[in-house]
Amino acid sequence: MNRLQKANEYIQQNKAKVTSRPYYHFSPEIGWMNDPNGFIFYQGYYHLFYQYNPYDVVWDSMHWGHAKTKDFVNWEYLPVALANDKAYDTHGCFSGSAIEKDGKLYLIYTGHIDPNIGFDRDEAEISERQCVAYSSDGVHFEKYPLNPAIGEKQLPEGYLICDFRDPKVLEVAGTYYCVLSVRNVERRGEIIMFKSKDLLDWEFHSSIFQTKFEDNTLLECPDLFEMDGKYVLLFSEMPCDPEFSEQIQNKTSYVIGEMDFEKGVFKPEKKGLLDHGQTFYAPQSTEGQNGERLLISWMHRWHQTTPPREYGFNGMMSIPRQLTIKNGDLHQRPFIDRGSNFALSALYENVVVEEQLEIVGKEAGYLKVALADDAQKFTIELNKNEANSTRVEVDSANNKLVILSDYGSREPIVVEDCFGASGSEKTLEFYLDLHSVELFVNSGEKVVSFTAYDQNKGTDISIAGSGTVLEEVRYETFRG
């Protein structure tokens, strides 16, 4: 039995054992999931591929899982798209992207080889090369016979083949460009670009982004796209070596700038953080059905508490976010139809919170809190039961949020510069699910994600303050 068939049969035979999956955040049928891959609108559906190990709830033997949706709430699981069954990807089909060409769907991914996998990392024996697969129906894929398409022959001197991955492809004026993350000989991260006319024959074009040596970072999962007259470069950051793991936190950044494809030059103008909760990694974007720029990400907080093994799965995606540029900054709004999926449960307007405002909640819902201009300090408690909760301490006067939780990793999340000047919008919107909270501040000026897989979390909500004025408190329950 080949590896692809084996994976699909195992899923069908064992998926019924999985429990406690989130209500409207995408999760795998069974097993481990990490990076989103091949996110694309194709033949009337949004297709999402993802790093996948169906056999266990830990990372191992990377396949590409596959699902499609029209609304990001109701998903259809499709057969596993790729398995590590060739000499060039024998230890994993690592992350990559998708693009449509002549009606076919092309996947470009990293083939990973590590003879010492599971043991000490020997870089001299690790290699990562870029491979191609294609499909006429978007479900069954054939690997390019001449894989790998980008390897040592195309990679210039000065870069290490052991950390050379995560191809993201885009088309500009009839030419295909591919951005990739790579480790240079100084052991620091760069993003480099290749170009092609047919998605099969590639040549090196340029290096478009370099980290500073003193930053001690390695870059992963780059993405490059045009939006609102600018180009946006996304990448996730991690320690370049284990010795820096205590001082470098895994995070995902964006850089807005200008891109000259002919010269292969990217000119950065503004750098920012995509998510302030450290639970948003390896995101990937696509152009939506109506030209929107949409983004989805793996929700994972490094070193966090893992799900109980009896759940049978590990990993979930964020809800999709629609991106825009406003006043030079990247804004993110939830791209989900609340009207169809949530029902109003409680509404308070122009309320003065003296002690506690109590709301009976469910495991999944939506909470909006709109602050009056002179709002004082107050605390929102989520997932509340008799003993535990997740607390959001809001200090409007000092533009600050602090999130503390009795669940998950229990490290405080501090967000500065949350609210604008007097008279500007001051809103907090929470998307609550069984294992996660996504908070959108001021219609997406800042976003904070939090995950916790604890069993028996509370569902109630309370707001406490000494006379603070809230223009609106709105709670909706998820209909599913």
Buried (B, 14 or more C-beta within 10 A) or exposed (E): EEBBEBBBEBBEEBBEEBEBBBBBBBBBBBBBBBBBBBBBBBEEBBBBBBBBBBBBBEBBBBBBBBBBBEEBBEBEBBBBBBBBBBEBBBBBBBBBBBBBEEEBBBBBBBBBBBEEBEEEEEBEEBBBBBBBBBBEEBEEBEBBEEBBBBBEEBBEEEBBBBBBBBBBBBEEEEEBBBBBBBBBEEBBBBBBBBBBEEBBEBEBBBBBBBBEEEBBBBBBBBBBBEBEEBBBBBBBBBBBEEEBBEEBEBBBBBBBBEBEBEEBBBEEEBEEBBBBBBBBBBBBBBBBEEEBBBBBBBBBBEEBBBBBEEBBBBBBBBBBBBBBBEEEBBBBBBBBEBEEBBEEBBEBEEBEBEEEBBBEBBBBBBBBBBBBEEBBBBBBBBBBEEEBBBBBBBBBEEBBBBBBBBBBBEEEBEBEEBBEEEEEEBBBBBBBBBBBBBBBBBBBBBBBBBBBBBEEBBBBBBBBBEEBBBBBBBBBBBEE
